[in-house]
């Protein structure tokens, strides 16, 4: 089941998303399927879990949430689907 999230956090000007260097691969190699995807937007992060590998997707989502909390004391997480 596909799940989409909007993680709203004020991003500083020139934000580069360096934390992504430590993110797990978004591709499930045995079947070459996308596990998750994301976008960095002006309002924060958009994250989509494709329902392919729950352990990897949940770890990646936690990384995005941790990064948002590093940037701000107040974030909002909205589950879109």
N, CA, C and O atoms as a printed pandas DataFrame, in Angstrom:
     atom_number atom_name residue_name chain_id  residue_number  x_coord  y_coord  z_coord
0              1         N          UNK        A               1    0.831   -1.171    0.000
1              2        CA          UNK        A               1    0.000    0.000    0.000
2              3         C          UNK        A               1    0.886    1.248    0.000
3              4         O          UNK        A               1    1.797    1.365    0.819
4              5         N          UNK        A               2    0.626    2.146   -0.888
5              6        CA          UNK        A               2    1.396    3.385   -1.008
6              7         C          UNK        A               2    0.950    4.360    0.081
7              8         O          UNK        A               2   -0.245    4.546    0.315
8              9         N          UNK        A               3    1.928    4.977    0.741
9             10        CA          UNK        A               3    1.646    5.992    1.765
10            11         C          UNK        A               3    2.465    7.233    1.441
11            12         O          UNK        A               3    3.663    7.154    1.167
12            13         N          UNK        A               4    1.800    8.371    1.478
13            14        CA          UNK        A               4    2.457    9.645    1.188
14            15         C          UNK        A               4    2.414   10.530    2.424
15            16         O          UNK        A               4    1.425   10.544    3.156
16            17         N          UNK        A               5    3.497   11.270    2.649
17            18        CA          UNK        A               5    3.594   12.154    3.805
18            19         C          UNK        A               5    4.110   13.521    3.376
19            20         O          UNK        A               5    4.928   13.651    2.465
20            21         N          UNK        A               6    3.608   14.519    4.059
21            22        CA          UNK        A               6    4.092   15.888    3.909
22            23         C          UNK        A               6    4.675   16.263    5.269
23            24         O          UNK        A               6    3.960   16.294    6.271
24            25         N          UNK        A               7    5.965   16.544    5.297
25            26        CA          UNK        A               7    6.643   16.915    6.539
26            27         C          UNK        A               7    6.959   18.401    6.434
27            28         O          UNK        A               7    7.906   18.807    5.761
28            29         N          UNK        A               8    6.147   19.199    7.111
29            30        CA          UNK        A               8    6.287   20.649    7.004
30            31         C          UNK        A               8    7.283   21.157    8.035
31            32         O          UNK        A               8    7.140   20.932    9.237
32            33         N          UNK        A               9    8.288   21.843    7.531
33            34        CA          UNK        A               9    9.338   22.411    8.371
34            35         C          UNK        A               9    9.937   23.591    7.611
35            36         O          UNK        A               9   10.158   23.495    6.404
36            37         N          UNK        A              10   10.203   24.700    8.297
37            38        CA          UNK        A              10   10.862   25.808    7.596
38            39         C          UNK        A              10   12.304   25.430    7.253
39            40         O          UNK        A              10   13.098   25.101    8.134
40            41         N          UNK        A              11   12.621   25.481    5.978
41            42        CA          UNK        A              11   13.978   25.157    5.538
42            43         C          UNK        A              11   14.787   26.441    5.394
43            44         O          UNK        A              11   14.287   27.434    4.865
44            45         N          UNK        A              12   16.023   26.426    5.857
45            46        CA          UNK        A              12   16.860   27.617    5.710
46            47         C          UNK        A              12   17.207   27.868    4.243
47            48         O          UNK        A              12   17.230   26.946    3.428
48            49         N          UNK        A              13   17.473   29.112    3.931
49            50        CA          UNK        A              13   17.874   29.464    2.564
50            51         C          UNK        A              13   19.151   28.707    2.205
51            52         O          UNK        A              13   20.086   28.639    3.002
52            53         N          UNK        A              14   19.182   28.146    1.016
53            54        CA          UNK        A              14   20.353   27.402    0.564
54            55         C          UNK        A              14   20.451   26.000    1.139
55            56         O          UNK        A              14   21.508   25.373    1.062
56            57         N          UNK        A              15   19.369   25.500    1.711
57            58        CA          UNK        A              15   19.377   24.162    2.308
58            59         C          UNK        A              15   19.805   23.126    1.271
59            60         O          UNK        A              15   19.327   23.138    0.137
60            61         N          UNK        A              16   20.725   22.213    1.675
61            62        CA          UNK        A              16   21.276   21.272    0.692
62            63         C          UNK        A              16   20.919   19.807    0.929
63            64         O          UNK        A              16   21.239   18.969    0.086
64            65         N          UNK        A              17   20.277   19.469    2.027
65            66        CA          UNK        A              17   19.863   18.088    2.259
66            67         C          UNK        A              17   21.010   17.109    2.404
67            68         O          UNK        A              17   20.923   15.971    1.942
68            69         N          UNK        A              18   22.076   17.543    3.037
69            70        CA          UNK        A              18   23.273   16.705    3.187
70            71         C          UNK        A              18   22.985   15.372    3.891
71            72         O          UNK        A              18   23.689   14.388    3.664
72            73         N          UNK        A              19   21.959   15.338    4.738
73            74        CA          UNK        A              19   21.632   14.104    5.460
74            75         C          UNK        A              19   21.303   12.949    4.509
75            76         O          UNK        A              19   21.391   11.781    4.889
76            77         N          UNK        A              20   20.926   13.280    3.280
77            78        CA          UNK        A              20   20.558   12.249    2.305
78            79         C          UNK        A              20   21.742   11.367    1.900
79            80         O          UNK        A              20   21.551   10.278    1.360
80            81         N          UNK        A              21   22.956   11.837    2.161
81            82        CA          UNK        A              21   24.141   11.020    1.861
82            83         C          UNK        A              21   24.135    9.708    2.646
83            84         O          UNK        A              21   24.748    8.726    2.227
84            85         N          UNK        A              22   23.437    9.697    3.791
85            86        CA          UNK        A              22   23.384    8.506    4.637
86            87         C          UNK        A              22   22.098    7.702    4.454
87            88         O          UNK        A              22   21.895    6.700    5.140
88            89         N          UNK        A              23   21.241    8.123    3.551
89            90        CA          UNK        A              23   19.953    7.445    3.345
90            91         C          UNK        A              23   20.154    6.086    2.674
91            92         O          UNK        A              23   21.061    5.914    1.859
92            93         N          UNK        A              24   19.302    5.125    3.024
93            94        CA          UNK        A              24   19.397    3.818    2.362
94            95         C          UNK        A              24   18.973    3.920    0.902
95            96         O          UNK        A              24   18.256    4.844    0.516
96            97         N          UNK        A              25   19.413    2.982    0.111
97            98        CA          UNK        A              25   19.039    2.968   -1.304
98            99         C          UNK        A              25   17.522    2.893   -1.439
99           100         O          UNK        A              25   16.879    2.094   -0.758
100          101         N          UNK        A              26   16.949    3.712   -2.306
101          102        CA          UNK        A              26   15.503    3.663   -2.504
102          103         C          UNK        A              26   15.065    2.561   -3.473
103          104         O          UNK        A              26   13.882    2.457   -3.798
104          105         N          UNK        A              27   15.995    1.755   -3.926
105          106        CA          UNK        A              27   15.686    0.701   -4.900
106          107         C          UNK        A              27   15.847   -0.676   -4.252
107          108         O          UNK        A              27   16.883   -0.970   -3.656
108          109         N          UNK        A              28   14.826   -1.507   -4.371
109          110        CA          UNK        A              28   14.871   -2.890   -3.904
110          111         C          UNK        A              28   15.508   -3.715   -5.011
111          112         O          UNK        A              28   14.865   -4.011   -6.017
112          113         N          UNK        A              29   16.749   -4.079   -4.830
113          114        CA          UNK        A              29   17.559   -4.688   -5.881
114          115         C          UNK        A              29   17.022   -6.005   -6.452
115          116         O          UNK        A              29   17.037   -6.182   -7.670
116          117         N          UNK        A              30   16.544   -6.939   -5.609
117          118        CA          UNK        A              30   16.108   -8.207   -6.225
118          119         C          UNK        A              30   15.062   -8.031   -7.332
119          120         O          UNK        A              30   15.070   -8.764   -8.321
120          121         N          UNK        A              31   14.164   -7.055   -7.160
121          122        CA          UNK        A              31   13.117   -6.858   -8.169
122          123         C          UNK        A              31   13.237   -5.514   -8.882
123          124         O          UNK        A              31   12.426   -5.190   -9.749
124          125         N          UNK        A              32   14.256   -4.732   -8.512
125          126        CA          UNK        A              32   14.467   -3.396   -9.097
126          127         C          UNK        A              32   13.206   -2.529   -8.980
127          128         O          UNK        A              32   12.796   -1.877   -9.941
128          129         N          UNK        A              33   12.601   -2.535   -7.786
129          130        CA          UNK        A              33   11.413   -1.732   -7.511
130          131         C          UNK        A              33   11.771   -0.568   -6.600
131          132         O          UNK        A              33   12.686   -0.661   -5.781
132          133         N          UNK        A              34   11.051    0.510   -6.752
133          134        CA          UNK        A              34   11.264    1.687   -5.914
134          135         C          UNK        A              34   10.640    1.459   -4.539
135          136         O          UNK        A              34    9.451    1.157   -4.435
136          137         N          UNK        A              35   11.439    1.603   -3.492
137          138        CA          UNK        A              35   10.970    1.449   -2.116
138          139         C          UNK        A              35   10.327    2.745   -1.643
139          140         O          UNK        A              35    9.234    2.736   -1.075
140          141         N          UNK        A              36   11.010    3.858   -1.880
141          142        CA          UNK        A              36   10.507    5.168   -1.466
142          143         C          UNK        A              36   11.044    6.220   -2.418
143          144         O          UNK        A              36   11.962    5.976   -3.200
144          145         N          UNK        A              37   10.446    7.394   -2.328
145          146        CA          UNK        A              37   10.928    8.537   -3.085
146          147         C          UNK        A              37   10.624    9.781   -2.270
147          148         O          UNK        A              37    9.900    9.709   -1.277
148          149         N          UNK        A              38   11.161   10.906   -2.673
149          150        CA          UNK        A              38   10.986   12.136   -1.904
150          151         C          UNK        A              38   11.223   13.341   -2.792
151          152         O          UNK        A              38   11.758   13.241   -3.896
152          153         N          UNK        A              39   10.807   14.477   -2.271
153          154        CA          UNK        A              39   11.132   15.774   -2.868
154          155         C          UNK        A              39   11.419   16.736   -1.727
155          156         O          UNK        A              39   10.813   16.654   -0.659
156          157         N          UNK        A              40   12.334   17.631   -1.963
157          158        CA          UNK        A              40   12.559   18.737   -1.039
158          159         C          UNK        A              40   11.850   19.939   -1.639
159          160         O          UNK        A              40   12.156   20.362   -2.754
160          161         N          UNK        A              41   10.897   20.488   -0.885
161          162        CA          UNK        A              41   10.082   21.614   -1.339
162          163         C          UNK        A              41   10.369   22.829   -0.463
163          164         O          UNK        A              41   11.069   22.720    0.544
164          165         N          UNK        A              42    9.840   23.963   -0.838
165          166        CA          UNK        A              42   10.041   25.179   -0.041
166          167         C          UNK        A              42    9.406   25.046    1.348
167          168         O          UNK        A              42    9.879   25.672    2.297
168          169         N          UNK        A              43    8.359   24.256    1.482
169          170        CA          UNK        A              43    7.647   24.078    2.752
170          171         C          UNK        A              43    8.200   22.921    3.586
171          172         O          UNK        A              43    7.797   22.755    4.737
172          173         N          UNK        A              44    9.122   22.111    3.027
173          174        CA          UNK        A              44    9.668   20.977    3.761
174          175         C          UNK        A              44    9.901   19.779    2.861
175          176         O          UNK        A              44   10.429   19.918    1.758
176          177         N          UNK        A              45    9.506   18.593    3.331
177          178        CA          UNK        A              45    9.779   17.347    2.618
178          179         C          UNK        A              45    8.486   16.632    2.228
179          180         O          UNK        A              45    7.532   16.576    3.004
180          181         N          UNK        A              46    8.474   16.096    1.028
181          182        CA          UNK        A              46    7.417   15.187    0.584
182          183         C          UNK        A              46    8.059   13.807    0.528
183          184         O          UNK        A              46    9.139   13.646   -0.041
184          185         N          UNK        A              47    7.400   12.812    1.118
185          186        CA          UNK        A              47    7.949   11.455    1.176
186          187         C          UNK        A              47    6.874   10.471    0.755
187          188         O          UNK        A              47    5.732   10.566    1.204
188          189         N          UNK        A              48    7.228    9.527   -0.103
189          190        CA          UNK        A              48    6.293    8.485   -0.525
190          191         C          UNK        A              48    6.910    7.114   -0.276
191          192         O          UNK        A              48    8.022    6.821   -0.716
192          193         N          UNK        A              49    6.159    6.284    0.440
193          194        CA          UNK        A              49    6.535    4.903    0.727
194          195         C          UNK        A              49    5.738    4.034   -0.242
195          196         O          UNK        A              49    4.508    4.008   -0.186
196          197         N          UNK        A              50    6.424    3.334   -1.115
197          198        CA          UNK        A              50    5.758    2.535   -2.148
198          199         C          UNK        A              50    5.236    1.187   -1.642
199          200         O          UNK        A              50    4.601    0.454   -2.401
200          201         N          UNK        A              51    5.492    0.849   -0.375
201          202        CA          UNK        A              51    5.003   -0.410    0.175
202          203         C          UNK        A              51    5.771   -1.632   -0.292
203          204         O          UNK        A              51    5.246   -2.745   -0.277
204          205         N          UNK        A              52    7.012   -1.427   -0.706
205          206        CA          UNK        A              52    7.838   -2.517   -1.238
206          207         C          UNK        A              52    8.677   -3.175   -0.139
207          208         O          UNK        A              52    8.806   -4.399   -0.104
208          209         N          UNK        A              53    9.245   -2.363    0.758
209          210        CA          UNK        A              53   10.123   -2.877    1.819
210          211         C          UNK        A              53    9.924   -1.985    3.046
211          212         O          UNK        A              53   10.534   -0.921    3.154
212          213         N          UNK        A              54    9.061   -2.431    3.972
213          214        CA          UNK        A              54    8.674   -1.599    5.115
214          215         C          UNK        A              54    9.847   -1.170    5.986
215          216         O          UNK        A              54    9.889   -0.027    6.441
216          217         N          UNK        A              55   10.793   -2.060    6.222
217          218        CA          UNK        A              55   11.916   -1.742    7.104
218          219         C          UNK        A              55   12.758   -0.597    6.536
219          220         O          UNK        A              55   13.118    0.327    7.264
220          221         N          UNK        A              56   13.066   -0.654    5.266
221          222        CA          UNK        A              56   13.878    0.394    4.630
222          223         C          UNK        A              56   13.095    1.702    4.553
223          224         O          UNK        A              56   13.633    2.764    4.866
224          225         N          UNK        A              57   11.839    1.633    4.143
225          226        CA          UNK        A              57   11.030    2.849    4.005
226          227         C          UNK        A              57   10.828    3.532    5.352
227          228         O          UNK        A              57   10.911    4.757    5.436
228          229         N          UNK        A              58   10.564    2.764    6.408
229          230        CA          UNK        A              58   10.354    3.377    7.719
230          231         C          UNK        A              58   11.645    4.001    8.244
231          232         O          UNK        A              58   11.605    5.052    8.884
232          233         N          UNK        A              59   12.784    3.372    7.982
233          234        CA          UNK        A              59   14.068    3.949    8.383
234          235         C          UNK        A              59   14.313    5.269    7.645
235          236         O          UNK        A              59   14.750    6.247    8.251
236          237         N          UNK        A              60   14.033    5.296    6.347
237          238        CA          UNK        A              60   14.219    6.521    5.562
238          239         C          UNK        A              60   13.267    7.615    6.041
239          240         O          UNK        A              60   13.673    8.770    6.174
240          241         N          UNK        A              61   12.009    7.268    6.303
241          242        CA          UNK        A              61   11.051    8.259    6.804
242          243         C          UNK        A              61   11.528    8.831    8.133
243          244         O          UNK        A              61   11.429   10.037    8.359
244          245         N          UNK        A              62   12.041    7.983    9.008
245          246        CA          UNK        A              62   12.578    8.452   10.290
246          247         C          UNK        A              62   13.728    9.434   10.065
247          248         O          UNK        A              62   13.850   10.415   10.797
248          249         N          UNK        A              63   14.561    9.184    9.072
249          250        CA          UNK        A              63   15.654   10.113    8.766
250          251         C          UNK        A              63   15.112   11.493    8.389
251          252         O          UNK        A              63   15.652   12.512    8.820
252          253         N          UNK        A              64   14.049   11.525    7.587
253          254        CA          UNK        A              64   13.446   12.802    7.200
254          255         C          UNK        A              64   12.845   13.511    8.413
255          256         O          UNK        A              64   12.996   14.724    8.560
256          257         N          UNK        A              65   12.173   12.767    9.272
257          258        CA          UNK        A              65   11.583   13.363   10.474
258          259         C          UNK        A              65   12.678   13.873   11.400
259          260         O          UNK        A              65   12.570   14.979   11.930
260          261         N          UNK        A              66   13.725   13.092   11.602
261          262        CA          UNK        A              66   14.847   13.532   12.442
262          263         C          UNK        A              66   15.490   14.797   11.890
263          264         O          UNK        A              66   15.840   15.699   12.650
264          265         N          UNK        A              67   15.647   14.867   10.570
265          266        CA          UNK        A              67   16.235   16.059    9.955
266          267         C          UNK        A              67   15.328   17.262   10.168
267          268         O          UNK        A              67   15.810   18.355   10.466
268          269         N          UNK        A              68   14.028   17.075   10.018
269          270        CA          UNK        A              68   13.086   18.171   10.246
270          271         C          UNK        A              68   13.184   18.660   11.690
271          272         O          UNK        A              68   13.186   19.866   11.936
272          273         N          UNK        A              69   13.265   17.735   12.643
273          274        CA          UNK        A              69   13.372   18.121   14.054
274          275         C          UNK        A              69   14.718   18.768   14.362
275          276         O          UNK        A              69   14.815   19.577   15.284
276          277         N          UNK        A              70   15.735   18.431   13.617
277          278        CA          UNK        A              70   17.036   19.095   13.784
278          279         C          UNK        A              70   16.942   20.555   13.350
279          280         O          UNK        A              70   17.606   21.426   13.911
280          281         N          UNK        A              71   16.105   20.809   12.340
281          282        CA          UNK        A              71   15.981   22.153   11.780
282          283         C          UNK        A              71   15.020   23.045   12.555
283          284         O          UNK        A              71   15.137   24.270   12.510
284          285         N          UNK        A              72   14.070   22.441   13.264
285          286        CA          UNK        A              72   13.039   23.242   13.929
286          287         C          UNK        A              72   12.462   22.487   15.123
287          288         O          UNK        A              72   12.396   21.258   15.125
288          289         N          UNK        A              73   12.048   23.243   16.136
289          290        CA          UNK        A              73   11.381   22.641   17.292
290          291         C          UNK        A              73    9.936   22.275   16.980
291          292         O          UNK        A              73    9.324   21.484   17.698
292          293         N          UNK        A              74    9.396   22.845   15.920
293          294        CA          UNK        A              74    8.001   22.582   15.555
294          295         C          UNK        A              74    7.928   22.122   14.105
295          296         O          UNK        A              74    8.309   22.850   13.189
296          297         N          UNK        A              75    7.435   20.912   13.914
297          298        CA          UNK        A              75    7.195   20.402   12.564
298          299         C          UNK        A              75    5.772   19.868   12.518
299          300         O          UNK        A              75    5.157   19.624   13.556
300          301         N          UNK        A              76    5.258   19.690   11.320
301          302        CA          UNK        A              76    3.941   19.082   11.156
302          303         C          UNK        A              76    4.070   17.954   10.140
303          304         O          UNK        A              76    4.617   18.138    9.053
304          305         N          UNK        A              77    3.558   16.783   10.513
305          306        CA          UNK        A              77    3.576   15.626    9.624
306          307         C          UNK        A              77    2.140   15.324    9.229
307          308         O          UNK        A              77    1.288   15.072   10.081
308          309         N          UNK        A              78    1.885   15.351    7.939
309          310        CA          UNK        A              78    0.545   15.110    7.419
310          311         C          UNK        A              78    0.600   13.864    6.552
311          312         O          UNK        A              78    1.375   13.794    5.598
312          313         N          UNK        A              79   -0.228   12.882    6.887
313          314        CA          UNK        A              79   -0.328   11.698    6.025
314          315         C          UNK        A              79   -1.345   12.020    4.941
315          316         O          UNK        A              79   -2.513   12.280    5.232
316          317         N          UNK        A              80   -0.901   12.001    3.696
317          318        CA          UNK        A              80   -1.750   12.362    2.559
318          319         C          UNK        A              80   -2.590   11.165    2.139
319          320         O          UNK        A              80   -3.799   11.295    1.949
320          321         N          UNK        A              81   -1.971   10.010    1.993
321          322        CA          UNK        A              81   -2.707    8.783    1.644
322          323         C          UNK        A              81   -2.280    7.657    2.549
323          324         O          UNK        A              81   -2.779    6.539    2.421
